[in-house]
Amino acid sequence: MSVLNVRVIPNAKQNKVVSEQGQLKAYVTAPPDKGRANKAMIELLADHFNVKKSSIRIIRGETSRNKVVEITV
């Protein structure tokens, strides 16, 4: 199990995960509307870390750009 701090940037031009200034940033094309950006972030992180989507859970920051995410392997 890993706990990560992730900054989500919605409405990006493309989906990507980068590490900038020591922080993980998830750029998603989905808008921050009705949880679409959260869902896109989970799918993106699952693909990036090569785990199932069900292994990723948002612990804190459901409505914030700064999130604490738990990844269970």
All heavy atoms as a GROMACS GRO file, in nm:
protein
  567
    1MET      N    1   0.084  -0.118   0.000
    1MET     CA    2   0.000   0.000   0.000
    1MET      C    3   0.088   0.124   0.000
    1MET      O    4   0.183   0.133   0.076
    1MET     CB    5  -0.090  -0.001   0.122
    1MET     CG    6  -0.178   0.120   0.131
    1MET     SD    7  -0.292   0.116   0.269
    1MET     CE    8  -0.186   0.161   0.403
    2SER      N    9   0.055   0.217  -0.087
    2SER     CA   10   0.128   0.344  -0.095
    2SER      C   11   0.030   0.459  -0.086
    2SER      O   12  -0.081   0.451  -0.136
    2SER     CB   13   0.202   0.355  -0.228
    2SER     OG   14   0.296   0.252  -0.242
    3VAL      N   15   0.073   0.566  -0.022
    3VAL     CA   16  -0.008   0.686  -0.013
    3VAL      C   17   0.068   0.798  -0.084
    3VAL      O   18   0.185   0.822  -0.056
    3VAL     CB   19  -0.036   0.724   0.135
    3VAL    CG1   20  -0.114   0.853   0.143
    3VAL    CG2   21  -0.110   0.612   0.205
    4LEU      N   22   0.000   0.863  -0.178
    4LEU     CA   23   0.063   0.968  -0.259
    4LEU      C   24  -0.017   1.097  -0.252
    4LEU      O   25  -0.139   1.095  -0.244
    4LEU     CB   26   0.068   0.924  -0.406
    4LEU     CG   27   0.142   0.797  -0.442
    4LEU    CD1   28   0.114   0.763  -0.587
    4LEU    CD2   29   0.289   0.815  -0.419
    5ASN      N   30   0.056   1.209  -0.260
    5ASN     CA   31  -0.008   1.339  -0.277
    5ASN      C   32  -0.007   1.367  -0.427
    5ASN      O   33   0.098   1.362  -0.491
    5ASN     CB   34   0.069   1.448  -0.204
    5ASN     CG   35   0.058   1.433  -0.054
    5ASN    OD1   36  -0.049   1.407  -0.002
    5ASN    ND2   37   0.169   1.448   0.015
    6VAL      N   38  -0.124   1.396  -0.482
    6VAL     CA   39  -0.137   1.419  -0.625
    6VAL      C   40  -0.209   1.551  -0.649
    6VAL      O   41  -0.310   1.580  -0.585
    6VAL     CB   42  -0.218   1.306  -0.694
    6VAL    CG1   43  -0.231   1.330  -0.843
    6VAL    CG2   44  -0.156   1.171  -0.666
    7ARG      N   45  -0.155   1.632  -0.738
    7ARG     CA   46  -0.220   1.756  -0.780
    7ARG      C   47  -0.285   1.726  -0.915
    7ARG      O   48  -0.219   1.681  -1.008
    7ARG     CB   49  -0.117   1.867  -0.795
    7ARG     CG   50  -0.174   1.992  -0.857
    7ARG     CD   51  -0.172   2.104  -0.759
    7ARG     NE   52  -0.214   2.227  -0.825
    7ARG     CZ   53  -0.298   2.311  -0.771
    7ARG    NH1   54  -0.346   2.288  -0.652
    7ARG    NH2   55  -0.333   2.420  -0.833
    8VAL      N   56  -0.415   1.749  -0.926
    8VAL     CA   57  -0.489   1.722  -1.049
    8VAL      C   58  -0.514   1.852  -1.124
    8VAL      O   59  -0.558   1.950  -1.066
    8VAL     CB   60  -0.624   1.653  -1.017
    8VAL    CG1   61  -0.702   1.627  -1.144
    8VAL    CG2   62  -0.600   1.524  -0.943
    9ILE      N   63  -0.483   1.850  -1.253
    9ILE     CA   64  -0.507   1.965  -1.339
    9ILE      C   65  -0.610   1.922  -1.442
    9ILE      O   66  -0.578   1.851  -1.538
    9ILE     CB   67  -0.376   2.015  -1.406
    9ILE    CG1   68  -0.280   2.073  -1.303
    9ILE    CG2   69  -0.408   2.124  -1.507
    9ILE    CD1   70  -0.192   1.980  -1.236
   10PRO      N   71  -0.738   1.962  -1.423
   10PRO     CA   72  -0.843   1.924  -1.518
   10PRO      C   73  -0.839   2.012  -1.642
   10PRO      O   74  -0.771   2.115  -1.646
   10PRO     CB   75  -0.972   1.947  -1.438
   10PRO     CG   76  -0.936   2.048  -1.336
   10PRO     CD   77  -0.789   2.030  -1.307
   11ASN      N   78  -0.912   1.972  -1.745
   11ASN     CA   79  -0.923   2.044  -1.872
   11ASN      C   80  -0.787   2.062  -1.941
   11ASN      O   81  -0.764   2.162  -2.009
   11ASN     CB   82  -0.990   2.181  -1.854
   11ASN     CG   83  -1.135   2.169  -1.816
   11ASN    OD1   84  -1.206   2.082  -1.865
   11ASN    ND2   85  -1.180   2.254  -1.726
   12ALA      N   86  -0.697   1.966  -1.923
   12ALA     CA   87  -0.566   1.973  -1.987
   12ALA      C   88  -0.579   1.932  -2.134
   12ALA      O   89  -0.680   1.877  -2.177
   12ALA     CB   90  -0.469   1.881  -1.915
   13LYS      N   91  -0.475   1.960  -2.211
   13LYS     CA   92  -0.476   1.924  -2.352
   13LYS      C   93  -0.463   1.774  -2.373
   13LYS      O   94  -0.514   1.720  -2.470
   13LYS     CB   95  -0.364   1.997  -2.426
   13LYS     CG   96  -0.387   2.145  -2.436
   13LYS     CD   97  -0.277   2.214  -2.513
   13LYS     CE   98  -0.302   2.365  -2.517
   13LYS     NZ   99  -0.194   2.433  -2.589
   14GLN      N  100  -0.389   1.708  -2.283
   14GLN     CA  101  -0.372   1.563  -2.294
   14GLN      C  102  -0.360   1.502  -2.156
   14GLN      O  103  -0.326   1.571  -2.060
   14GLN     CB  104  -0.250   1.528  -2.378
   14GLN     CG  105  -0.118   1.574  -2.317
   14GLN     CD  106  -0.001   1.542  -2.408
   14GLN    OE1  107  -0.019   1.515  -2.526
   14GLN    NE2  108   0.119   1.543  -2.353
   15ASN      N  109  -0.389   1.372  -2.147
   15ASN     CA  110  -0.375   1.300  -2.021
   15ASN      C  111  -0.229   1.260  -2.002
   15ASN      O  112  -0.170   1.199  -2.090
   15ASN     CB  113  -0.461   1.174  -2.022
   15ASN     CG  114  -0.609   1.206  -2.017
   15ASN    OD1  115  -0.651   1.302  -1.957
   15ASN    ND2  116  -0.688   1.122  -2.082
   16LYS      N  117  -0.172   1.298  -1.887
   16LYS     CA  118  -0.034   1.259  -1.857
   16LYS      C  119  -0.007   1.273  -1.709
   16LYS      O  120  -0.073   1.349  -1.639
   16LYS     CB  121   0.067   1.338  -1.939
   16LYS     CG  122   0.069   1.487  -1.909
   16LYS     CD  123   0.173   1.558  -1.996
   16LYS     CE  124   0.168   1.707  -1.971
   16LYS     NZ  125   0.270   1.778  -2.047
   17VAL      N  126   0.092   1.198  -1.662
   17VAL     CA  127   0.137   1.204  -1.523
   17VAL      C  128   0.282   1.250  -1.526
   17VAL      O  129   0.364   1.192  -1.597
   17VAL     CB  130   0.127   1.067  -1.453
   17VAL    CG1  131   0.182   1.075  -1.312
   17VAL    CG2  132  -0.016   1.019  -1.452
   18VAL      N  133   0.312   1.356  -1.451
   18VAL     CA  134   0.449   1.406  -1.445
   18VAL      C  135   0.486   1.434  -1.299
   18VAL      O  136   0.400   1.452  -1.215
   18VAL     CB  137   0.469   1.535  -1.528
   18VAL    CG1  138   0.449   1.509  -1.675
   18VAL    CG2  139   0.377   1.645  -1.482
   19SER      N  140   0.616   1.437  -1.273
   19SER     CA  141   0.666   1.474  -1.142
   19SER      C  142   0.733   1.609  -1.157
   19SER      O  143   0.837   1.620  -1.222
   19SER     CB  144   0.764   1.369  -1.092
   19SER     OG  145   0.812   1.407  -0.966
   20GLU      N  146   0.671   1.712  -1.101
   20GLU     CA  147   0.724   1.847  -1.108
   20GLU      C  148   0.748   1.899  -0.968
   20GLU      O  149   0.660   1.893  -0.884
   20GLU     CB  150   0.628   1.940  -1.181
   20GLU     CG  151   0.609   1.909  -1.328
   20GLU     CD  152   0.509   2.001  -1.394
   20GLU    OE1  153   0.452   2.090  -1.326
   20GLU    OE2  154   0.487   1.984  -1.515
   21GLN      N  155   0.867   1.950  -0.944
   21GLN     CA  156   0.905   2.010  -0.816
   21GLN      C  157   0.876   1.915  -0.699
   21GLN      O  158   0.827   1.956  -0.594
   21GLN     CB  159   0.832   2.143  -0.796
   21GLN     CG  160   0.861   2.242  -0.906
   21GLN     CD  161   0.763   2.358  -0.908
   21GLN    OE1  162   0.668   2.359  -0.832
   21GLN    NE2  163   0.787   2.453  -0.996
   22GLY      N  164   0.903   1.787  -0.720
   22GLY     CA  165   0.886   1.690  -0.615
   22GLY      C  166   0.743   1.649  -0.587
   22GLY      O  167   0.715   1.582  -0.489
   23GLN      N  168   0.650   1.690  -0.672
   23GLN     CA  169   0.509   1.656  -0.654
   23GLN      C  170   0.457   1.587  -0.778
   23GLN      O  171   0.492   1.623  -0.890
   23GLN     CB  172   0.426   1.781  -0.626
   23GLN     CG  173   0.280   1.750  -0.597
   23GLN     CD  174   0.200   1.875  -0.563
   23GLN    OE1  175   0.237   1.983  -0.603
   23GLN    NE2  176   0.091   1.858  -0.494
   24LEU      N  177   0.372   1.487  -0.759
   24LEU     CA  178   0.311   1.417  -0.870
   24LEU      C  179   0.193   1.498  -0.921
   24LEU      O  180   0.107   1.540  -0.843
   24LEU     CB  181   0.264   1.279  -0.823
   24LEU     CG  182   0.237   1.175  -0.929
   24LEU    CD1  183   0.366   1.141  -1.004
   24LEU    CD2  184   0.180   1.051  -0.866
   25LYS      N  185   0.190   1.523  -1.053
   25LYS     CA  186   0.080   1.598  -1.113
   25LYS      C  187   0.013   1.512  -1.219
   25LYS      O  188   0.081   1.451  -1.300
   25LYS     CB  189   0.130   1.728  -1.176
   25LYS     CG  190   0.175   1.830  -1.076
   25LYS     CD  191   0.206   1.961  -1.141
   25LYS     CE  192   0.250   2.064  -1.037
   25LYS     NZ  193   0.276   2.193  -1.097
   26ALA      N  194  -0.120   1.509  -1.214
   26ALA     CA  195  -0.198   1.433  -1.311
   26ALA      C  196  -0.276   1.532  -1.396
   26ALA      O  197  -0.366   1.600  -1.346
   26ALA     CB  198  -0.292   1.337  -1.240
   27TYR      N  199  -0.239   1.541  -1.522
   27TYR     CA  200  -0.311   1.626  -1.617
   27TYR      C  201  -0.418   1.541  -1.683
   27TYR      O  202  -0.386   1.438  -1.743
   27TYR     CB  203  -0.215   1.680  -1.723
   27TYR     CG  204  -0.114   1.780  -1.671
   27TYR    CD1  205   0.005   1.738  -1.613
   27TYR    CD2  206  -0.139   1.917  -1.679
   27TYR    CE1  207   0.098   1.829  -1.565
   27TYR    CE2  208  -0.047   2.009  -1.631
   27TYR     CZ  209   0.071   1.964  -1.575
   27TYR     OH  210   0.162   2.056  -1.528
   28VAL      N  211  -0.544   1.583  -1.672
   28VAL     CA  212  -0.654   1.507  -1.732
   28VAL      C  213  -0.736   1.599  -1.821
   28VAL      O  214  -0.753   1.717  -1.793
   28VAL     CB  215  -0.744   1.440  -1.626
   28VAL    CG1  216  -0.669   1.333  -1.549
   28VAL    CG2  217  -0.801   1.541  -1.529
   29THR      N  218  -0.788   1.543  -1.930
   29THR     CA  219  -0.867   1.622  -2.024
   29THR      C  220  -1.010   1.641  -1.976
   29THR      O  221  -1.081   1.728  -2.025
   29THR     CB  222  -0.870   1.555  -2.163
   29THR    OG1  223  -0.920   1.422  -2.150
   29THR    CG2  224  -0.731   1.552  -2.224
   30ALA      N  225  -1.052   1.564  -1.879
   30ALA     CA  226  -1.190   1.570  -1.828
   30ALA      C  227  -1.212   1.698  -1.747
   30ALA      O  228  -1.121   1.747  -1.681
   30ALA     CB  229  -1.218   1.450  -1.740
   31PRO      N  230  -1.335   1.752  -1.754
   31PRO     CA  231  -1.367   1.870  -1.674
   31PRO      C  232  -1.393   1.832  -1.528
   31PRO      O  233  -1.429   1.718  -1.499
   31PRO     CB  234  -1.495   1.922  -1.739
   31PRO     CG  235  -1.560   1.800  -1.794
   31PRO     CD  236  -1.446   1.710  -1.838
   32PRO      N  237  -1.377   1.928  -1.436
   32PRO     CA  238  -1.402   1.899  -1.294
   32PRO      C  239  -1.552   1.908  -1.264
   32PRO      O  240  -1.598   1.989  -1.184
   32PRO     CB  241  -1.324   2.009  -1.223
   32PRO     CG  242  -1.328   2.124  -1.318
   32PRO     CD  243  -1.324   2.062  -1.456
   33ASP      N  244  -1.631   1.825  -1.331
   33ASP     CA  245  -1.776   1.831  -1.320
   33ASP      C  246  -1.829   1.691  -1.290
   33ASP      O  247  -1.801   1.597  -1.363
   33ASP     CB  248  -1.834   1.882  -1.454
   33ASP     CG  249  -1.984   1.894  -1.451
   33ASP    OD1  250  -2.038   1.941  -1.349
   33ASP    OD2  251  -2.048   1.855  -1.550
   34LYS      N  252  -1.904   1.678  -1.182
   34LYS     CA  253  -1.968   1.552  -1.143
   34LYS      C  254  -1.869   1.438  -1.127
   34LYS      O  255  -1.897   1.324  -1.162
   34LYS     CB  256  -2.077   1.514  -1.243
   34LYS     CG  257  -2.188   1.616  -1.250
   34LYS     CD  258  -2.291   1.576  -1.351
   34LYS     CE  259  -2.397   1.686  -1.361
   34LYS     NZ  260  -2.490   1.662  -1.470
   35GLY      N  261  -1.748   1.468  -1.080
   35GLY     CA  262  -1.650   1.364  -1.054
   35GLY      C  263  -1.578   1.310  -1.176
   35GLY      O  264  -1.507   1.211  -1.168
   36ARG      N  265  -1.597   1.373  -1.291
   36ARG     CA  266  -1.533   1.323  -1.414
   36ARG      C  267  -1.381   1.331  -1.407
   36ARG      O  268  -1.312   1.240  -1.452
   36ARG     CB  269  -1.583   1.402  -1.534
   36ARG     CG  270  -1.727   1.374  -1.567
   36ARG     CD  271  -1.769   1.448  -1.691
   36ARG     NE  272  -1.914   1.438  -1.705
   36ARG     CZ  273  -1.988   1.530  -1.762
   36ARG    NH1  274  -1.934   1.639  -1.812
   36ARG    NH2  275  -2.118   1.513  -1.771
   37ALA      N  276  -1.327   1.439  -1.351
   37ALA     CA  277  -1.182   1.454  -1.340
   37ALA      C  278  -1.125   1.351  -1.242
   37ALA      O  279  -1.018   1.296  -1.266
   37ALA     CB  280  -1.144   1.595  -1.297
   38ASN      N  281  -1.197   1.322  -1.135
   38ASN     CA  282  -1.151   1.220  -1.039
   38ASN      C  283  -1.146   1.083  -1.105
   38ASN      O  284  -1.050   1.008  -1.088
   38ASN     CB  285  -1.244   1.215  -0.917
   38ASN     CG  286  -1.225   1.333  -0.825
   38ASN    OD1  287  -1.125   1.402  -0.832
   38ASN    ND2  288  -1.322   1.355  -0.740
   39LYS      N  289  -1.250   1.050  -1.180
   39LYS     CA  290  -1.255   0.921  -1.249
   39LYS      C  291  -1.141   0.911  -1.351
   39LYS      O  292  -1.073   0.808  -1.360
   39LYS     CB  293  -1.389   0.905  -1.318
   39LYS     CG  294  -1.408   0.770  -1.381
   39LYS     CD  295  -1.546   0.756  -1.443
   39LYS     CE  296  -1.558   0.621  -1.512
   39LYS     NZ  297  -1.684   0.607  -1.582
   40ALA      N  298  -1.119   1.018  -1.426
   40ALA     CA  299  -1.011   1.019  -1.525
   40ALA      C  300  -0.875   1.008  -1.457
   40ALA      O  301  -0.786   0.938  -1.508
   40ALA     CB  302  -1.018   1.147  -1.609
   41MET      N  303  -0.858   1.073  -1.341
   41MET     CA  304  -0.732   1.065  -1.268
   41MET      C  305  -0.706   0.922  -1.221
   41MET      O  306  -0.595   0.872  -1.232
   41MET     CB  307  -0.734   1.160  -1.148
   41MET     CG  308  -0.606   1.154  -1.066
   41MET     SD  309  -0.626   1.193  -0.891
   41MET     CE  310  -0.741   1.071  -0.835
   42ILE      N  311  -0.809   0.855  -1.170
   42ILE     CA  312  -0.794   0.717  -1.124
   42ILE      C  313  -0.755   0.627  -1.241
   42ILE      O  314  -0.665   0.543  -1.228
   42ILE     CB  315  -0.923   0.669  -1.054
   42ILE    CG1  316  -0.937   0.739  -0.919
   42ILE    CG2  317  -0.923   0.517  -1.036
   42ILE    CD1  318  -1.066   0.716  -0.847
   43GLU      N  319  -0.820   0.644  -1.356
   43GLU     CA  320  -0.785   0.564  -1.474
   43GLU      C  321  -0.642   0.590  -1.518
   43GLU      O  322  -0.568   0.498  -1.553
   43GLU     CB  323  -0.882   0.593  -1.588
   43GLU     CG  324  -1.022   0.542  -1.563
   43GLU     CD  325  -1.121   0.584  -1.670
   43GLU    OE1  326  -1.079   0.648  -1.770
   43GLU    OE2  327  -1.240   0.553  -1.653
   44LEU      N  328  -0.602   0.717  -1.516
   44LEU     CA  329  -0.468   0.754  -1.557
   44LEU      C  330  -0.362   0.698  -1.463
   44LEU      O  331  -0.261   0.643  -1.507
   44LEU     CB  332  -0.457   0.908  -1.564
   44LEU     CG  333  -0.326   0.966  -1.612
   44LEU    CD1  334  -0.299   0.927  -1.756
   44LEU    CD2  335  -0.329   1.118  -1.599
   45LEU      N  336  -0.386   0.710  -1.333
   45LEU     CA  337  -0.290   0.656  -1.235
   45LEU      C  338  -0.283   0.504  -1.241
   45LEU      O  339  -0.176   0.446  -1.227
   45LEU     CB  340  -0.326   0.702  -1.094
   45LEU     CG  341  -0.305   0.850  -1.063
   45LEU    CD1  342  -0.352   0.882  -0.922
   45LEU    CD2  343  -0.161   0.892  -1.083
   46ALA      N  344  -0.396   0.438  -1.265
   46ALA     CA  345  -0.397   0.292  -1.277
   46ALA      C  346  -0.312   0.249  -1.396
   46ALA      O  347  -0.234   0.153  -1.386
   46ALA     CB  348  -0.540   0.242  -1.293
   47ASP      N  349  -0.324   0.321  -1.506
   47ASP     CA  350  -0.244   0.290  -1.623
   47ASP      C  351  -0.095   0.320  -1.598
   47ASP      O  352  -0.008   0.242  -1.635
   47ASP     CB  353  -0.296   0.369  -1.744
   47ASP     CG  354  -0.228   0.328  -1.873
   47ASP    OD1  355  -0.221   0.208  -1.900
   47ASP    OD2  356  -0.183   0.419  -1.946
   48HIS      N  357  -0.068   0.432  -1.533
   48HIS     CA  358   0.069   0.474  -1.507
   48HIS      C  359   0.143   0.377  -1.415
   48HIS      O  360   0.259   0.343  -1.438
   48HIS     CB  361   0.070   0.616  -1.447
   48HIS     CG  362   0.206   0.670  -1.418
   48HIS    ND1  363   0.290   0.714  -1.517
   48HIS    CD2  364   0.274   0.684  -1.302
   48HIS    CE1  365   0.404   0.755  -1.462
   48HIS    NE2  366   0.396   0.738  -1.332
   49PHE      N  367   0.076   0.332  -1.308
   49PHE     CA  368   0.138   0.243  -1.211
   49PHE      C  369   0.112   0.096  -1.240
   49PHE      O  370   0.153   0.008  -1.164
   49PHE     CB  371   0.092   0.277  -1.069
   49PHE     CG  372   0.145   0.409  -1.020
   49PHE    CD1  373   0.060   0.516  -0.999
   49PHE    CD2  374   0.280   0.425  -0.995
   49PHE    CE1  375   0.109   0.638  -0.954
   49PHE    CE2  376   0.330   0.546  -0.950
   49PHE     CZ  377   0.244   0.654  -0.930
   50ASN      N  378   0.040   0.067  -1.349
   50ASN     CA  379   0.012  -0.069  -1.393
   50ASN      C  380  -0.061  -0.150  -1.285
   50ASN      O  381  -0.020  -0.261  -1.249
   50ASN     CB  382   0.141  -0.139  -1.437
   50ASN     CG  383   0.112  -0.258  -1.525
   50ASN    OD1  384   0.007  -0.266  -1.586
   50ASN    ND2  385   0.206  -0.350  -1.531
   51VAL      N  386  -0.169  -0.091  -1.231
   51VAL     CA  387  -0.254  -0.158  -1.133
   51VAL      C  388  -0.400  -0.146  -1.179
   51VAL      O  389  -0.431  -0.072  -1.271
   51VAL     CB  390  -0.239  -0.097  -0.991
   51VAL    CG1  391  -0.099  -0.119  -0.937
   51VAL    CG2  392  -0.275   0.048  -0.989
   52LYS      N  393  -0.488  -0.219  -1.113
   52LYS     CA  394  -0.631  -0.210  -1.145
   52LYS      C  395  -0.688  -0.079  -1.092
   52LYS      O  396  -0.640  -0.025  -0.992
   52LYS     CB  397  -0.707  -0.327  -1.082
   52LYS     CG  398  -0.668  -0.461  -1.136
   52LYS     CD  399  -0.748  -0.568  -1.066
   52LYS     CE  400  -0.707  -0.706  -1.114
   52LYS     NZ  401  -0.781  -0.812  -1.043
   53LYS      N  402  -0.792  -0.031  -1.158
   53LYS     CA  403  -0.857   0.093  -1.113
   53LYS      C  404  -0.914   0.077  -0.972
   53LYS      O  405  -0.914   0.171  -0.894
   53LYS     CB  406  -0.970   0.133  -1.209
   53LYS     CG  407  -0.922   0.181  -1.343
   53LYS     CD  408  -1.035   0.232  -1.427
   53LYS     CE  409  -1.119   0.117  -1.476
   53LYS     NZ  410  -1.222   0.157  -1.571
   54SER      N  411  -0.959  -0.043  -0.939
   54SER     CA  412  -1.015  -0.068  -0.806
   54SER      C  413  -0.910  -0.063  -0.696
   54SER      O  414  -0.944  -0.057  -0.578
   54SER     CB  415  -1.088  -0.203  -0.804
   54SER     OG  416  -0.997  -0.307  -0.833
   55SER      N  417  -0.782  -0.064  -0.733
   55SER     CA  418  -0.673  -0.057  -0.634
   55SER      C  419  -0.642   0.086  -0.592
   55SER      O  420  -0.561   0.107  -0.503
   55SER     CB  421  -0.546  -0.119  -0.693
   55SER     OG  422  -0.567  -0.254  -0.724
   56ILE      N  423  -0.705   0.183  -0.658
   56ILE     CA  424  -0.677   0.324  -0.630
   56ILE      C  425  -0.799   0.388  -0.564
   56ILE      O  426  -0.911   0.372  -0.612
   56ILE     CB  427  -0.639   0.399  -0.759
   56ILE    CG1  428  -0.513   0.337  -0.818
   56ILE    CG2  429  -0.620   0.547  -0.732
   56ILE    CD1  430  -0.470   0.396  -0.948
   57ARG      N  431  -0.772   0.458  -0.454
   57ARG     CA  432  -0.881   0.520  -0.378
   57ARG      C  433  -0.839   0.659  -0.334
   57ARG      O  434  -0.726   0.680  -0.290
   57ARG     CB  435  -0.910   0.432  -0.256
   57ARG     CG  436  -1.025   0.476  -0.171
   57ARG     CD  437  -1.055   0.372  -0.065
   57ARG     NE  438  -0.949   0.363   0.036
   57ARG     CZ  439  -0.956   0.420   0.157
   57ARG    NH1  440  -1.062   0.486   0.193
   57ARG    NH2  441  -0.856   0.406   0.241
   58ILE      N  442  -0.931   0.755  -0.346
   58ILE     CA  443  -0.905   0.891  -0.300
   58ILE      C  444  -0.937   0.895  -0.151
   58ILE      O  445  -1.050   0.871  -0.109
   58ILE     CB  446  -0.991   0.994  -0.377
   58ILE    CG1  447  -0.957   0.989  -0.525
   58ILE    CG2  448  -0.969   1.134  -0.320
   58ILE    CD1  449  -1.047   1.074  -0.612
   59ILE      N  450  -0.835   0.925  -0.071
   59ILE     CA  451  -0.853   0.932   0.074
   59ILE      C  452  -0.902   1.070   0.116
   59ILE      O  453  -0.994   1.084   0.196
   59ILE     CB  454  -0.721   0.901   0.148
   59ILE    CG1  455  -0.675   0.760   0.116
   59ILE    CG2  456  -0.737   0.918   0.298
   59ILE    CD1  457  -0.538   0.728   0.171
   60ARG      N  458  -0.838   1.174   0.060
   60ARG     CA  459  -0.871   1.311   0.095
   60ARG      C  460  -0.866   1.398  -0.030
   60ARG      O  461  -0.786   1.375  -0.119
   60ARG     CB  462  -0.767   1.364   0.195
   60ARG     CG  463  -0.829   1.433   0.312
   60ARG     CD  464  -0.730   1.478   0.417
   60ARG     NE  465  -0.635   1.375   0.456
   60ARG     CZ  466  -0.504   1.394   0.460
   60ARG    NH1  467  -0.451   1.509   0.427
   60ARG    NH2  468  -0.425   1.296   0.496
   61GLY      N  469  -0.953   1.497  -0.036
   61GLY     CA  470  -0.950   1.594  -0.144
   61GLY      C  471  -1.043   1.562  -0.259
   61GLY      O  472  -1.013   1.593  -0.374
   62GLU      N  473  -1.155   1.501  -0.231
   62GLU     CA  474  -1.251   1.463  -0.334
   62GLU      C  475  -1.290   1.582  -0.423
   62GLU      O  476  -1.305   1.568  -0.543
   62GLU     CB  477  -1.376   1.404  -0.268
   62GLU     CG  478  -1.472   1.337  -0.362
   62GLU     CD  479  -1.429   1.198  -0.406
   62GLU    OE1  480  -1.363   1.129  -0.329
   62GLU    OE2  481  -1.464   1.162  -0.518
   63THR      N  482  -1.305   1.700  -0.363
   63THR     CA  483  -1.346   1.819  -0.440
   63THR      C  484  -1.234   1.920  -0.455
   63THR      O  485  -1.258   2.033  -0.497
   63THR     CB  486  -1.468   1.886  -0.373
   63THR    OG1  487  -1.432   1.925  -0.240
   63THR    CG2  488  -1.587   1.793  -0.370
   64SER      N  489  -1.113   1.881  -0.420
   64SER     CA  490  -0.998   1.971  -0.428
   64SER      C  491  -0.904   1.926  -0.540
   64SER      O  492  -0.907   1.812  -0.583
   64SER     CB  493  -0.923   1.969  -0.295
   64SER     OG  494  -0.802   2.038  -0.304
   65ARG      N  495  -0.819   2.016  -0.585
   65ARG     CA  496  -0.719   1.978  -0.685
   65ARG      C  497  -0.606   1.899  -0.620
   65ARG      O  498  -0.540   1.820  -0.685
   65ARG     CB  499  -0.660   2.101  -0.753
   65ARG     CG  500  -0.756   2.164  -0.850
   65ARG     CD  501  -0.691   2.281  -0.918
   65ARG     NE  502  -0.787   2.342  -1.009
   65ARG     CZ  503  -0.754   2.390  -1.127
   65ARG    NH1  504  -0.630   2.389  -1.166
   65ARG    NH2  505  -0.846   2.444  -1.204
   66ASN      N  506  -0.582   1.923  -0.492
   66ASN     CA  507  -0.480   1.850  -0.417
   66ASN      C  508  -0.547   1.731  -0.350
   66ASN      O  509  -0.636   1.747  -0.268
   66ASN     CB  510  -0.413   1.939  -0.313
   66ASN     CG  511  -0.339   2.054  -0.377
   66ASN    OD1  512  -0.267   2.034  -0.474
   66ASN    ND2  513  -0.355   2.174  -0.324
   67LYS      N  514  -0.500   1.611  -0.386
   67LYS     CA  515  -0.563   1.489  -0.336
   67LYS      C  516  -0.460   1.400  -0.269
   67LYS      O  517  -0.343   1.403  -0.302
   67LYS     CB  518  -0.628   1.412  -0.452
   67LYS     CG  519  -0.730   1.497  -0.526
   67LYS     CD  520  -0.804   1.419  -0.628
   67LYS     CE  521  -0.897   1.506  -0.708
   67LYS     NZ  522  -0.994   1.581  -0.636
   68VAL      N  523  -0.508   1.320  -0.176
   68VAL     CA  524  -0.427   1.215  -0.115
   68VAL      C  525  -0.488   1.085  -0.167
   68VAL      O  526  -0.607   1.058  -0.147
   68VAL     CB  527  -0.430   1.222   0.038
   68VAL    CG1  528  -0.351   1.108   0.098
   68VAL    CG2  529  -0.378   1.356   0.086
   69VAL      N  530  -0.405   1.005  -0.233
   69VAL     CA  531  -0.451   0.884  -0.300
   69VAL      C  532  -0.380   0.763  -0.241
   69VAL      O  533  -0.260   0.767  -0.216
   69VAL     CB  534  -0.422   0.895  -0.452
   69VAL    CG1  535  -0.461   0.768  -0.524
   69VAL    CG2  536  -0.493   1.014  -0.512
   70GLU      N  537  -0.457   0.657  -0.220
   70GLU     CA  538  -0.401   0.531  -0.171
   70GLU      C  539  -0.401   0.430  -0.284
   70GLU      O  540  -0.502   0.411  -0.352
   70GLU     CB  541  -0.488   0.479  -0.056
   70GLU     CG  542  -0.446   0.344  -0.003
   70GLU     CD  543  -0.543   0.294   0.101
   70GLU    OE1  544  -0.654   0.253   0.063
   70GLU    OE2  545  -0.506   0.295   0.219
   71ILE      N  546  -0.285   0.367  -0.304
   71ILE     CA  547  -0.272   0.264  -0.408
   71ILE      C  548  -0.240   0.132  -0.337
   71ILE      O  549  -0.138   0.121  -0.268
   71ILE     CB  550  -0.163   0.298  -0.509
   71ILE    CG1  551  -0.195   0.430  -0.578
   71ILE    CG2  552  -0.147   0.186  -0.610
   71ILE    CD1  553  -0.088   0.481  -0.671
   72THR      N  554  -0.327   0.034  -0.355
   72THR     CA  555  -0.309  -0.098  -0.296
   72THR      C  556  -0.261  -0.193  -0.406
   72THR      O  557  -0.322  -0.202  -0.510
   72THR     CB  558  -0.440  -0.151  -0.237
   72THR    OG1  559  -0.497  -0.050  -0.155
   72THR    CG2  560  -0.417  -0.275  -0.155
   73VAL      N  561  -0.151  -0.260  -0.378
   73VAL     CA  562  -0.096  -0.352  -0.480
   73VAL      C  563  -0.128  -0.494  -0.446
   73VAL      O  564  -0.133  -0.535  -0.336
   73VAL     CB  565   0.058  -0.333  -0.491
   73VAL    CG1  566   0.116  -0.426  -0.593
   73VAL    CG2  567   0.088  -0.189  -0.524
   0.00000   0.00000   0.00000
